[in-house]
Amino acid sequence: MTECYIFIIGGGPAGSIAAVKLAKAGYAVELVEKVKFPRFVIGESLLPRCNELLEEAGMLEAVESAGFQFKGGVAFENEQNDIKIVHFEQNMGQKHNSSFQVRREIFDKLLLDEAEKSGAHIVMES
């Protein structure tokens, strides 16, 4: 372990975004993850607000460049088979009007790589 100001446990999206933001703010960050990435995680359907968080951390461009499936909305179905479709372009004041369907093992590794590029020290189980 190296000397650090901030110690983050967990390399998922929250840990990686926190590591990027703190490293860019000048803190010495150490992030530890118990599993070597890429790791299998069930896929993820991101909402437009996620793009805003990624953009604030300077990570959105990397996610956009990764070629994840574009997502312009969602459909919900209840027990009575009623379907409600929500189009993201008709959002409620959010900055972004689309998002992505991601493969979590690729998405998580991409974010962790961005954290490392930003100066965070990453340690994973081998």
C-alpha positions, 0 to 999 in steps of 0.5 A: 500500500502506498501513502495516500490521503484518500482510501477507497474500498471498491472499484465499481462505478461509484468508487471509480468516479470518486477516485477520478474526482479526488485525484483530479482535485490533487489528492493522493488516492488509493483504491482497492478492489477484491476482484481482478477486473474485468469481472462478471456483473449483470448488465446495466441499463443507465439513465440519462442522469448517469451521463451527467455524473460521468461528464462531471468526472471527465469520463463521459467521452471514454464511455461514449467512445466505447461503443455501448448500445444507445438508449433513448428510453425505457419501457415498463410493464406491470402485472396487468401487462400495461406498458408505459414507455418513457422517451428520454428526449421528453426528460424532466429537466436533465441535461442529457436526453439519452444514455447507454445499455452497458456490459458491466464488466466492460463498463466497470473496467473502463471506469477503473482504467480512467481512474488510474489514468487520472492518477489514482493508485489501483490495487486489485486481487490477482 
